[in-house]
Amino acid sequence: MWPDVAYADFARSVGLGGMRIEKPQDVQGAWETALAADRPFVLDFRTDPAVPTIPPHASLDQIEAAALSVLKGDSDRAAMVRQGFKAKVHEMLPGHRNREDRPGT
């Protein structure tokens, strides 16, 4: 488990850039700010531990392997699988703003 540290605050205290991101709607702006920065920049994302991190390019086999791994060991496994599944379905829906980033679209 990572220590509960205000990483963005620490970065700023030593002269770097830093931003804490807590809401999904703030992610794009945070990346834009970080990439435009004139110095190293720390993005401190606060994420929901019940949502598995499955990359957008993951194959169905990779998703299945991740789900099986979670089901074998996590006490909140049903919620994790449900949230991960919902996230992947959302990516595939028509009108998803990052559809052009997916291969074959």
C-alpha positions in Angstrom: 0.0 0.0 0.0 1.3 3.5 -0.9 1.6 6.0 1.9 -1.1 8.7 2.0 1.0 11.6 0.9 -0.1 14.8 -0.9 2.3 14.2 -3.8 1.3 17.3 -5.8 1.8 19.5 -2.7 5.2 17.9 -2.1 6.2 18.5 -5.8 5.3 22.1 -5.5 7.2 22.5 -2.3 10.4 21.5 -4.1 9.8 23.7 -7.1 8.1 21.3 -9.4 4.6 21.5 -10.8 1.9 19.5 -9.2 -1.9 18.9 -9.3 -4.3 16.6 -7.5 -7.0 15.2 -9.6 -10.1 13.7 -7.9 -12.9 13.8 -10.6 -12.9 12.2 -14.0 -13.9 15.4 -15.7 -10.7 17.1 -14.5 -8.4 14.5 -16.1 -8.1 16.1 -19.6 -7.3 19.6 -18.2 -4.8 18.2 -15.8 -2.9 16.4 -18.6 -3.0 19.6 -20.7 -1.6 21.6 -17.8 1.1 19.0 -17.1 2.2 18.7 -20.7 2.4 22.4 -21.1 4.5 22.9 -17.9 8.0 24.3 -18.1 9.2 21.9 -15.4 8.7 18.4 -14.3 5.1 17.9 -13.2 3.4 15.5 -10.8 -0.2 14.4 -11.4 -1.6 13.0 -8.2 -4.7 11.0 -9.3 -7.1 9.8 -6.7 -8.8 6.8 -8.0 -11.5 4.4 -6.9 -9.8 1.1 -5.8 -12.9 -0.8 -6.8 -12.3 0.1 -10.5 -9.6 -2.1 -12.1 -7.2 -0.4 -14.3 -7.7 -2.0 -17.7 -6.0 -0.2 -20.6 -8.1 0.8 -23.6 -6.2 -1.5 -25.9 -6.7 -4.6 -23.8 -7.8 -7.7 -25.6 -10.7 -9.8 -24.4 -8.3 -12.4 -23.2 -6.4 -9.9 -21.1 -9.7 -8.6 -19.6 -10.8 -12.1 -18.8 -7.4 -12.9 -17.2 -7.6 -9.7 -15.1 -11.2 -10.5 -14.0 -10.3 -14.1 -13.1 -7.3 -12.8 -11.0 -9.6 -10.4 -9.2 -12.2 -13.0 -8.6 -9.6 -15.3 -6.9 -8.4 -12.8 -4.3 -10.1 -9.5 -3.7 -12.8 -9.3 -1.0 -14.7 -6.7 -3.1 -14.3 -8.6 -6.3 -17.8 -8.5 -7.6 -17.8 -4.7 -7.5 -14.4 -4.5 -9.2 -15.5 -6.8 -12.0 -18.8 -5.0 -12.5 -17.1 -1.5 -12.6 -14.4 -2.7 -15.0 -17.0 -4.3 -17.3 -19.0 -1.1 -17.3 -15.9 1.0 -18.1 -15.0 -1.2 -21.1 -18.6 -1.2 -22.4 -18.7 2.6 -22.1 -15.5 2.8 -24.3 -17.2 0.8 -27.0 -20.5 2.8 -27.1 -21.1 5.0 -30.1 -20.1 8.6 -29.5 -17.4 7.8 -27.0 -15.0 10.7 -27.4 -11.9 8.6 -27.7 -13.2 6.2 -30.3 -10.8 7.4 -32.9 -7.9 6.3 -30.7 -9.0 2.7 -30.9 -7.5 0.5 -33.6 -9.9 -0.2 -36.5 -12.0 2.9 -36.1 
